Amino acid sequence: MSIAITEAITTLAEAERRFNLSRTEDETFFLEWNTSLPELSTVEQTALDELRRRYLYHRFEGQLLEGTVTLLLASPLLTIAGFYDPPFRVRAEESVQLTLDDGEEVLQGRIDVLVLLNQLWVVVLESKKTALSVWVALPQTLAYLMANPQPERPSFGMVTNGDDILFVKLVQGSQQHYALSRVFAPFTSSQELYSASQILKRIGHVMGDAAM
């Protein structure tokens, strides 16, 4: 039986139960979001300032839909972080299927943006309209990360509703764990957007080194 991921996985409890996942509080598990972050150039900071000004200009008019959030904030962030350039490949609206352990249920969904490096999933981007919390998208993001075709390697996700950004790391194996960054709020300050961009660059560097 096939069912949409957005219908089957609606809560963190459901995601953890179905995929035998557990959240770890081990601070060494997800170092990519808060250690050895690369410096941003003046050009990158200027680009991020302009990105934020443009986003706020449209945001002040009211709530933004999911596609607009991707267009105004998420996609430009990936651009500045270098994910649209070699050696990375980008897929938009990528279809995924995930068969549960019982073999009787197949979950289907579409990832907003998928960044690949030698078929390794680097970043899964899931965006939501500004009226929704980033936590709403976390259960399905975990499901998408579980569909990584190379489960022996860690995978990363970024969830955003435009106002907030959350990073996720998931590692599969004999025990399956995930961890979360703090929530970044580019709506409140440029520094929050700088930090999110630094984390994306750091993840890109880590995965690029691992693929060599």
N, C-alpha and C positions, 0 to 999 in steps of 0.2 A: 504494500500500500504506500502511495506517495502522498506526502503532505508538505505544505509550505513551512519553511523554518520559522517564519514570523508567526505562524499559527501554533506550531508545536512547541516552540521554545519562547515563552513569554516572561519567565521570571528567572532570576539567578538560581533559585532552588531547583527549578526544572532543568536548567543547563547542567548544574553540578550532578544531579541525579542521573540524567540520561547519559552523560559522558564520563561519569566517574571522576569528576573534577573536584579539586579542592583549592581554595585560595590560600596562598602562603603569605605569612607576614615576615618571612626571612628577608632582611634588608639586603642581603648579598645576592638574592635571586634575580632582581631586576635592577642591576646597576646602571643599565643603559639610559635611564631617565634622569639620573642625578649625579653621575660621576664622569669625569674626563670629557665634559661637554666642549665641543669645538668653539672657538671664537667666531663671531660674526664679523664680516668685513663691513666697512662703511657703506658700500654699495648694497649689501644685503639688508642692513638696518634701514637704509632709505627705502628700499623696496617694501619692507615689512611695514614701515610707517605709512606708506602710500596705500598698501593693502588694507591696513586698519582704518584709515580715513575713508576709503571707499566703502568698506563694510559698514561703518557707523553711519555714513550718509544714507545708505539704503535701509539700515536697521531702524533708524529713527522714524521712518515712515510707518513702521508696524512690524508684525511678525513676518518672517521670511520662510518660504517653503524649502523643502529638502534640496531640490535641484538648485535653488538660488544660493543656499548655503555652500553647496559644493562648488558652484561657479565662482562665488565672491571670495571665499575664504580657503576651503580645503584644497582645491586644485592649485591655486597660487602658492600655498604653503609647500606642497609637494614640488612645485617648480623651483622655488627658491632653495629647497633642500637638495636639489639635484636628482630627484627621482624620475624626471622625464628625459634624462640624458644617459648615455652609455655609462656603465654596462647594464642599466636597468631597462626593463620593458614594462609597459603599462597596459592593462586591460580594463575597460569600463563596462559596467553591467555584466560582469562575468558570472555565468551560471555555475552552480556547484551542486553536487549530490553527495549526501552523506548517509551511508547505510548503518543503522544501529546494530548493536551486538546480536540482537535476536534475529537479525536477517529478514525480519518481516516488515520493517518500516523504513522507507527511504525519505529523507528530508531533502527538500529542494529549495534553493534560494538564489538571489542575485546579489553579488557584492558590488557596492557602488564603484569602488576603484580598487584594483588589485595590482600591486607592484611586484614584478618577478625579477629574479636574478638566477640565471641558469636553472629555471624551473623551481627555484626555491621561493616560497612566498615571503616577501620581505615586509610589506605593510598591507594590511587590509584596512581600507578606509570605509567607515560607515557613518553617514551623516543623517541628521534628523532636522525637521523644521524647528525654528527657534521656540515654538510653543511647547516642545517636549524636552524633558531632561535627557542628558547624555546617558543616564543610567537606564533609560528605556531601551536603548540600542545595545547595551552590554550583553544581554543573554544571547542575542542572535550573532553578535560579533564573536563570542566564544564558539558558537556553533561553526561559523565560517573558518575560524582558526583551526578547529578540530579536523576540517576537511583538507588541511595541508597535505599535498601529495608526498611530501618528505617528512613524515612525522618524527623522524629521529633528530630533526633540527628544530630549534626554537622558532616561533613565529610571533609577529608583532601586529598590533592593531592600533588604529587611532579612531576614536569616536568623537564626533563634534556635532553640536547644534548651532555652531557659529559663536554663541556667547561663551561656551565652555568647551574645553578640549581635554580628553582623557586618553592615556596610553595604556595598552595592555600587552603583557608578555605571557605566552603559553608554551609550556614544555610538555611533550608527551613521552611516554615510556612506561616502565613498570608502575610508576605513580605519575599521575597527570595533575600538574599544578599550573596555576596562573597567578599573576600579581598585577597590581594596578599602580599607576603613578598617582600623584595628587592631581586634582582638577585645576587646569589653567584657565584663566578668564581673560582672554584678549579684549573683551568688551570693557574691562576696567582700566587696563594700562598697556602701553607698548611693550614693557618688559615681559609681561606674560606671553605675548606673541613671540618675542625674541627667544624666550625659554623653550617654547614649543618647537620653534624652528631648529634650535640647537639640538633638541632631543631627536628630531627627525634626521638631522645630519649625522648624529652619533650612531643611530640605528643603521643608517646607510653604510657608514664606515665599518661598523662591526660585521655586518652581513657581507660586505664586499671582501673584507679580509678573510672571513670564514670560507668564502667560495673559491678563494685562490688555491 
